[in-house]
């Protein structure tokens, strides 16, 4: 649990055994960007809590290798633009965007492809 520990940025972890981690809580910090390199070694990640940070950018491929991820909490950040195509995911994921200023378009929605 790395919640509320005054993190301003993430470095790429350089330790072993992280493939068994299934939940990461980085809520209530000061993170403003997420990149692919931050989570690439967490291959079994299922839940990621980024609630109450200052996120304004998430790299499109940040979660491309996370076949097990089921929940991403982005509540109370500074995200403005989002396209469903921004997240390349391998399965259904519950993504919480509550209290952001995100602008969606119908064309971006996975439902528009049905």
KEZATOR-118548 format. One record per atom (N, C-alpha, C, O): x, y, z. Coordinates in steps of 0.001 Angstrom, whole numbers, plus 500000, padded with zeros to 6 digits. Each point is the difference from the previous one (the first is absolute). Last residue first. Example, Ala and Ser with C-alpha at 12.3 -4.5 7.8 and 13.67 -1.06 7.14 Angstrom:
KEZATOR-118548
512850497750507080/500820501190500060/499230501090500730/500509501108500169/499781493172499761/499110501190500000/500900501200500000/501036499981500665/
END
This chain:
KEZATOR-118548
479003498295467952/499021498907500005/498954500203498938/499096499177499859/504566503828501450/500428498976499049/498983498870499883/500164499101499175/499559504560503936/499737500526498669/500379498989498916/499613500155498842/501234499170505845/498631499684499621/499660500502498604/499061499504499378/505097501467502819/499988498634499458/498598499600499553/499858499134499137/501656506068500886/499453498956500848/500073498629499341/499724499866498808/501463504458499197/501053499339500768/499500498789500763/500781499107500332/496336503824497183/500798499196499092/501096499216500726/500435498945499538/496818504257502744/499292498755499721/500846499075499131/499997498786500202/502460504652503001/499181500101498803/499379498637499746/500577498972500354/501445503929504226/499912498810499164/499276500358498706/499260500981499929/503533501623504288/499064500173498908/500075498752499131/501055499678499454/500316501674505994/500197499267498748/498884500290499016/498824500070500356/502876501383504327/499307500867499035/500101499402498602/500247500710499026/499468496931506092/500990500516499065/499221500908499056/498774500076500092/499165497143503442/500613501275500392/501277500332499238/500984500468500572/497696494572498734/499206500964500759/500841501216500407/501161499873500390/499702495866496962/500448501345499622/499319501093500812/500103501176499653/501045493130500244/499258501049500694/500620501356499657/501152500273500336/498585494552497379/500840501182500164/499145501111500607/498996500409499417/501112493953499618/499207501057500609/500943501175500265/500926499894500804/499553496097495352/500555500645501178/499018501065500484/499437500744499197/501313494696497102/499113500992500597/500607500541501290/500494499241500834/503079498972495761/498754499463500530/499150501141500549/500421501157500021/503962499480498022/499714498668499487/498670499433500465/499581498951499510/502323506341499424/499787499008501048/499602498669499374/499415499956498918/502337505347500173/500062498737499287/499949498918501067/500989499748500688/497526505558499247/500376498859500826/499946498750499146/498926499564499588/499946504513498421/501234500317500717/500486498842500852/501199499875500250/494619500360497217/501138499423499287/501329500296500688/501025499425499634/494878502418501827/500047498589500372/501149499295499297/500479498966500464/499914506158500714/499409499201498950/500063498552500460/500998499575500582/499399505628501793/500143498552500036/499302499394498806/498868500353499668/502779504620503092/499640499315498762/500221498513500148/501000499549500559/499640503033503334/499069500814499230/499518499270498758/498795499894499771/503471499280505556/499888499514498625/498928500795499276/498906500216500522/503020499886504191/499890501148499108/499966499582498531/500507500706499128/497693496691505620/501269500392499395/499752501193499093/498961500652500106/497871496174502626/500580501232500558/501430500262499524/500933500109500796/497691495011498106/499124501005500596/500801501175500571/501083499820500557/499977495821497085/500605501281499634/499201501176500569/500120501131499530/500611493130500722/499289501128500619/500775501283499722/501111500190500494/498274494564497415/500915501140500071/499196501178500550/499008500420499406/500575493770499873/499512501264500569/501117501029500043/501104499733500473/499426495813497705/498545500073500011/499471501341500492/498850500349499736/505832496621498145/499504501206500670/498483500112499841/499466499820498905/503632496757499210/499158499693501150/499372501229500648/499161499862500890/503982500107495311/498828499214499610/499047499729501153/498847499638499767/505133503791498846/499323499625501237/498701499271499692/498918500585500043/504415501758497003/500376498627500353/499319499507501272/500459499031500605/498797505456497589/499878499085498869/500302498543500362/499423499096499395/500256505515502952/499490498743500539/499874498908498945/499207499071500153/502545505462498944/500387499744501391/499603498621500509/500703499432500836/498990503221494740/500328498576500130/500340499590501430/500584498938500214/498205505660498559/499027499099499390/500280498529500254/499062499222500177/502362504690503291/500482499507498712/499065498916499468/499540499145500757/499114504901502464/500219498558500092/500399499526498610/499239500141499043/500033504845503968/500464499273498818/500178498524500342/500598499652501018/498032503621502151/499490500689498821/500449499319498717/499644500435498905/499989498935506960/500225499439498675/499372500850498910/498818500341500047/501923499831505027/499913501164499102/500202499570498556/500558500744499194/497201496508505143/501333500451499646/499834501272499182/498997500702500131/497470496043501757/500488501190500713/501490500258499820/500757500116500964/498042495073497514/499036500998500452/500702501149500736/500974499788500722/500408495881497055/500708501263499785/499122501191500404/500202501125499542/500180493115500675/499309501157500575/500897501227499873/501035500104500658/498262494628497186/500907501138500093/499210501210500473/499061500436499334/500665493746500061/499369501232500487/501057501091500147/501032499797500640/500160495949497522/498549499945499807/499318501303500384/499009500385499378/506223497288499163/499242501095500598/498517499893499657/499639499839498834/504462497439499959/498770499435500568/499108501050500655/499082499659500746/505259501359497201/499251499222499013/498695499415500522/499126499670499198/504532504192501718/498942499464500850/499030499179499147/498870500426499764/504883502137498491/500455498770500655/498950499370500906/500224498912500529/499077505300497002/500216498885499080/500415498703500688/499708498925499478/499144505846502080/499267498806500419/500310498757499170/499370498961500203/502769505460499172/499676499975501427/499388498684500459/500238499571501129/500841501668494214/501125499467500791/499681499879501495/500633499209500699/496248502867496150/500094498542499867/501062499417500926/499757498982500649/498329505705500883/500609499477498785/500047498475500049/499944499396501072/497614505322501368/500183498552500050/500535499558498648/499456500360498956/500058504551504232/500150499269498742/500181498516500271/500624499598500983/498743503640502547/499333500699498910/500112499295498657/499307500376499055/500822498984506854/500419499515498686/499278500758498902/498799500251500104/501253499887505023/500112501170499122/500461499621498604/500647500800499325/496345496476504738/501367500464499799/499972501194499053/498970500660499865/497360496078501645/500311501136500871/501485500371499976/500629500188501041/498563494949497070/499054501101500190/500540501066500952/500909499750500792/500666495799497255/500814501224499943/499125501238500213/500350501096499564/499629493173500715/499268501180500446/500962501184500072/500844500083500893/498648494664496747/500891501108500327/499133501207500351/499124500395499231/500593493779500020/499345501277500284/501048501042500387/500894499740500805/500300495778497998/498740500090499265/499261501316500241/499065500326499270/506192497062500918/499164501098500505/498743500108499141/500078500080498774/503686496926500377/498927499443500832/499073501088500558/498979499677500606/504977501213496768/499020499349499136/498858499379500797/498967499656499425/505017502493502404/498827500853499808/498961499355499103/498874500490499917/505685497911501496/498831499542500727/498749500819499777/498958499698500582/506115502433499008/499381498766499552/498767499671500836/499787500583501062/502410504436497519/500112498929500970/499238498778499497/499150500112499117/501214504784499385/501142499165499634/500216498903501039/501120499777500459/494969504147497369/500473499142501093/501140499104499533/500010499539498859/498867505369499182/499817498598499649/500528499136501133/501164500131500381/496981504621500916/501132499475499261/499680498563499644/499132499379500613/497662505128500618/500298498574500116/501242499690499196/500170500500498888/497783504183503811/500283499309498745/500294498539500298/500278499614501135/498301503284502291/499843500965498920/500283499390498639/499564500532498979/498865497884506391/500705499671498763/499700501054498939/498841500345499766/499742499070505210/500598501165499338/500865499648498803/501068500583499814/496026496477502894/501407500037500417/500775501113499275/501229499971499935/493922497900499847/500262501152500867/501431500037500550/500213500212501194/498785495187496786/499020501072500074/500474501082500968/500505499718501086/501305495833497337/500762501245499883/499058501201499973/500289501024499382/499944493334501832/499159501180500000/500886501242500000/500748500246500946/
END
